[in-house]
């Protein structure tokens, strides 16, 4: 263990001793790891530490280990630290995140020290019931409501990891010529819509931690948090946990649920928003957001399971209208 980091960890947790007891996961493309540390003589039993090594690696599972890819990841970790330092405290119990305890940077190494969510949210899911999708949508609605119309200072100007301007290499690989020709129009529609919020940017099922009952969630991983239309998060969540057939049958009802929760969240936050106009605009943005992510997949990994009949039919319908 790095001695400077250990001293810092003991200080911010008011601990006599610490020990890494579990590696929770490795970071994407070999950029570090997330670990749990047990603490002695501390108000906290344990903390979670995200240890980031910013040295360029050659471990990308899809071979996208270019300088551009590396710089995007470096920025993503800078954004995540700023998120926890400057923004995270504005989330409430309805958009629960891990409490930020501190961060340390030393040359090419960074550490982010966070509350251990496992005490309240110990369950990670690969498959969910409808009610659990709704629980995630409640989190997103409250998150979007909290940050509606906020300028994403210090974050990605345009959130999500698949944003067109940050993915020129994948764009060049797209073989669908009509999609390639209209990709910038999709991007323009999303970035120029009237109602903007801060989006999580990677709101997949794996980034939600569930309570034992499944009735509450907390979210993790804020590397791609930034400005944008909330439909980006919603479409991405659906794609991460619903099959093509489920999307066909459930998406409209789930969108209804999301908007009912968003309206409540905006009222609770005393936001002066003309909700009917917001809902009308964002409903038209939902298929645009879905197609925009499909655009990324068709350049990055065309055989991905999310490139299913629902996504391709949605894409064709959107392209016909552009």
C-alpha positions in Angstrom: 0.0 0.0 0.0 1.3 3.4 -0.9 2.4 5.0 2.4 1.1 8.5 1.6 -2.3 7.1 0.7 -2.4 5.0 3.9 -1.6 8.1 6.0 -4.3 10.1 4.2 -6.9 7.3 4.5 -6.2 6.9 8.3 -6.5 10.7 8.7 -9.8 11.2 6.8 -11.5 8.2 8.4 -10.0 8.9 11.9 -8.7 5.3 12.0 -5.8 3.7 13.8 -5.2 1.1 11.1 -6.6 0.0 7.7 -6.4 -3.1 5.6 -7.5 -3.9 2.1 -9.9 -6.9 2.5 -11.5 -7.2 -0.9 -11.0 -6.2 -4.5 -14.5 -5.4 -5.6 -13.7 -5.1 -9.3 -10.9 -4.0 -11.7 -11.4 -0.8 -13.6 -12.2 -0.9 -17.3 -9.1 -1.4 -19.5 -6.7 -2.0 -16.6 -6.8 1.5 -15.1 -6.9 0.4 -11.5 -9.3 -1.2 -9.1 -12.1 -0.6 -6.6 -11.4 -2.1 -3.1 -12.9 -2.4 0.3 -10.8 -1.4 3.3 -11.6 -2.4 6.8 -10.8 0.2 9.5 -9.8 -0.1 13.1 -10.8 2.3 15.9 -12.8 4.4 13.4 -16.4 5.7 13.4 -16.7 3.7 10.1 -16.4 -0.1 9.8 -15.2 0.1 6.2 -14.8 2.3 3.2 -14.6 1.8 -0.6 -11.5 3.1 -2.4 -11.3 3.7 -6.1 -7.6 3.5 -7.0 -6.8 4.9 -10.4 -3.6 4.5 -12.3 -3.4 7.0 -15.2 -0.6 5.2 -17.1 -1.7 4.2 -20.6 -2.5 0.5 -20.8 -3.0 -2.0 -23.7 -5.7 -4.0 -22.0 -8.9 -2.7 -23.7 -11.1 -5.8 -24.3 -12.2 -4.5 -27.7 -8.8 -3.2 -28.8 -9.8 0.5 -28.5 -6.5 1.4 -26.7 -5.6 4.5 -28.7 -4.2 7.8 -27.4 -7.7 9.4 -27.8 -9.2 6.6 -25.8 -6.6 7.1 -23.1 -7.2 10.8 -22.9 -10.9 10.3 -22.7 -10.5 8.0 -19.7 -8.0 10.4 -18.0 -10.6 13.1 -18.3 -13.3 10.8 -17.1 -11.5 10.3 -13.8 -10.9 14.0 -13.4 -14.6 14.6 -13.9 -15.5 11.9 -11.4 -13.3 13.5 -8.7 -14.9 16.9 -9.4 -18.3 15.3 -9.2 -17.6 14.0 -5.8 -15.9 17.2 -4.6 -18.4 19.7 -6.0 -21.7 18.1 -6.9 -22.3 14.9 -5.1 -23.5 16.5 -1.8 -26.6 18.0 -3.7 -28.1 14.5 -4.2 -30.8 13.6 -1.7 -32.1 10.4 -0.2 -34.2 9.8 -3.4 -31.1 9.9 -5.6 -28.7 8.3 -3.1 -25.0 8.1 -3.9 -22.0 7.2 -1.8 -20.8 9.9 0.6 -17.5 11.4 -0.5 -14.8 11.2 2.2 -11.7 12.5 0.3 -9.4 12.1 -2.6 -5.7 12.1 -3.1 -3.6 12.6 -6.3 0.1 11.8 -6.5 1.7 11.9 -9.9 -0.1 9.4 -12.1 -2.0 7.8 -9.2 -5.4 8.9 -7.8 -7.5 7.6 -4.9 -11.2 8.4 -4.2 -12.4 7.4 -0.8 -16.2 6.7 -0.5 -18.8 5.5 1.9 -19.3 1.7 1.8 -22.8 1.4 0.4 -23.1 -2.3 1.2 -24.5 -1.7 4.7 -27.7 -0.3 3.1 -27.5 -1.5 -0.5 -25.8 -4.9 -0.6 -27.5 -6.4 -3.7 -26.2 -6.2 -7.3 -28.5 -7.5 -10.0 -28.1 -8.9 -13.4 -31.8 -9.4 -14.0 -34.7 -7.3 -12.6 -38.4 -7.4 -12.1 -40.5 -4.6 -13.4 -40.8 -3.0 -10.0 -37.0 -2.9 -9.8 -36.7 -1.1 -13.1 -39.2 1.4 -11.7 -36.9 1.8 -8.6 -34.0 2.7 -10.9 -36.3 5.1 -12.8 -37.3 6.8 -9.5 -33.6 7.4 -8.8 -33.1 8.8 -12.3 -36.2 11.1 -12.1 -35.0 12.5 -8.8 -31.5 12.9 -10.0 -32.6 14.7 -13.2 -35.1 16.8 -11.2 -32.4 17.9 -8.7 -30.1 19.1 -11.5 -32.6 20.4 -14.1 -31.2 23.4 -16.0 -27.9 23.4 -14.0 -24.8 24.2 -15.9 -22.4 21.2 -15.6 -19.4 23.2 -14.4 -16.3 21.0 -14.0 -18.2 18.0 -15.5 -18.5 16.8 -19.1 -20.1 19.6 -21.1 -22.1 16.8 -22.8 -22.5 13.8 -20.6 -22.5 10.0 -21.5 -19.5 8.0 -22.7 -20.9 7.5 -26.2 -21.2 11.2 -27.1 -20.4 11.6 -30.8 -17.7 14.2 -30.5 -15.7 11.9 -28.1 -16.1 8.9 -30.4 -14.6 9.7 -33.8 -12.8 6.4 -34.2 -16.0 4.4 -33.6 -17.9 6.7 -35.9 -15.5 5.9 -38.8 -16.3 2.2 -38.4 -20.0 2.6 -38.9 -21.0 0.7 -42.1 -24.7 1.9 -42.1 -24.3 4.8 -44.5 -27.7 6.5 -43.7 -27.0 6.4 -40.0 -23.5 7.8 -40.6 -24.9 10.6 -42.7 -27.5 11.6 -40.1 -25.4 10.9 -36.9 -24.6 14.6 -36.4 -28.3 15.5 -36.8 -29.1 13.1 -34.0 -26.4 14.7 -31.8 -27.7 18.2 -32.6 -31.2 17.3 -31.7 -30.2 16.0 -28.3 -27.7 18.8 -27.4 -30.0 21.6 -28.6 -33.2 20.6 -26.9 -34.7 23.2 -24.6 -34.7 21.2 -21.4 -31.4 20.0 -20.2 -30.3 18.5 -16.9 -27.2 16.7 -15.7 -27.2 13.0 -16.7 -25.4 10.2 -14.9 -23.9 9.2 -18.2 -23.5 5.4 -17.6 -26.9 4.5 -16.0 -26.8 0.8 -16.6 -28.1 -1.8 -14.3 -24.6 -2.7 -13.0 -24.2 0.8 -11.6 -27.2 0.5 -9.3 -26.9 -1.0 -5.8 -30.1 -2.4 -4.4 -31.4 -2.6 -0.9 -32.4 -6.1 0.3 -36.1 -5.4 -0.5 -35.3 -4.0 -4.0 -37.3 -0.9 -3.1 -34.4 1.5 -2.9 -31.2 2.0 -4.9 -28.0 4.0 -4.8 -25.9 4.7 -7.9 -22.2 4.6 -8.5 -19.6 5.4 -11.2 -19.8 9.1 -12.2 -17.0 9.2 -14.8 -19.3 10.4 -17.6 -21.6 12.7 -15.7 -22.4 15.9 -17.5 -25.0 18.0 -19.3 -27.7 16.5 -21.4 -31.3 15.4 -22.1 -32.5 12.9 -19.4 -33.7 10.5 -22.0 -30.1 9.5 -22.6 -30.0 7.9 -19.2 -33.5 6.4 -19.5 -33.0 4.8 -22.9 -29.6 3.5 -21.7 -31.1 2.0 -18.6 -33.8 0.2 -20.6 -31.3 -1.2 -23.0 -29.2 -2.5 -20.1 -32.0 -4.6 -18.4 -34.8 -5.2 -20.9 -34.9 -7.7 -23.8 -36.1 -6.6 -27.3 -39.5 -8.0 -26.6 -39.7 -6.4 -23.2 -38.8 -3.0 -24.7 -41.6 -3.5 -27.2 -44.2 -4.2 -24.5 -43.0 -2.2 -21.5 -41.2 1.0 -22.7 -44.3 3.2 -23.0 -45.6 2.3 -19.5 -42.1 2.7 -18.0 -41.8 6.2 -19.7 -45.2 7.1 -18.1 -43.8 6.1 -14.8 -40.6 8.0 -15.2 -42.4 11.2 -16.1 -44.8 10.9 -13.2 -41.8 10.6 -10.9 -40.0 13.5 -12.6 -43.0 15.7 -12.1 -43.0 14.9 -8.4 -39.3 15.5 -8.1 -39.5 18.9 -9.8 -42.3 19.9 -7.4 -40.4 18.7 -4.4 -37.4 20.8 -5.6 -39.6 23.8 -6.1 -38.4 24.1 -9.7 -40.4 26.5 -11.9 -40.6 24.3 -15.0 -43.5 24.1 -17.5 -43.7 20.3 -17.0 -46.0 19.6 -20.0 -43.6 21.2 -22.4 -40.6 19.3 -20.8 -42.5 16.0 -21.1 -43.6 16.7 -24.6 -40.0 17.5 -25.7 -38.3 14.6 -23.9 -40.8 12.1 -25.2 -39.8 13.1 -28.7 -36.2 12.8 -27.6 -36.5 9.2 -26.4 -36.2 7.5 -29.8 -33.5 10.0 -30.7 -31.5 9.1 -27.6 -32.0 5.4 -28.3 -30.8 5.7 -31.9 -27.8 7.8 -30.8 -26.7 5.0 -28.5 -27.3 2.4 -31.3 -25.1 4.6 -33.5 -22.3 4.2 -31.0 -22.8 0.4 -30.8 -22.8 0.0 -34.6 -19.3 1.6 -34.6 -17.9 0.0 -31.5 -19.3 -3.5 -31.5 -22.0 -4.2 -34.2 -22.6 -7.7 -32.9 -23.5 -6.5 -29.4 -26.6 -8.0 -27.9 -28.2 -4.6 -27.5 -28.2 -4.2 -31.3 -31.5 -6.1 -31.4 -34.7 -5.9 -33.4 -36.2 -3.3 -31.2 -33.1 -1.0 -31.5 -32.8 -1.5 -35.3 -36.5 -0.9 -35.9 -36.4 2.2 -33.7 -33.3 3.4 -35.6 -35.0 2.9 -39.0 -38.1 4.8 -37.8 -36.0 7.7 -36.6 -33.9 7.9 -39.7 -36.9 8.0 -41.9 -38.1 11.1 -40.1 -34.8 13.0 -40.3 
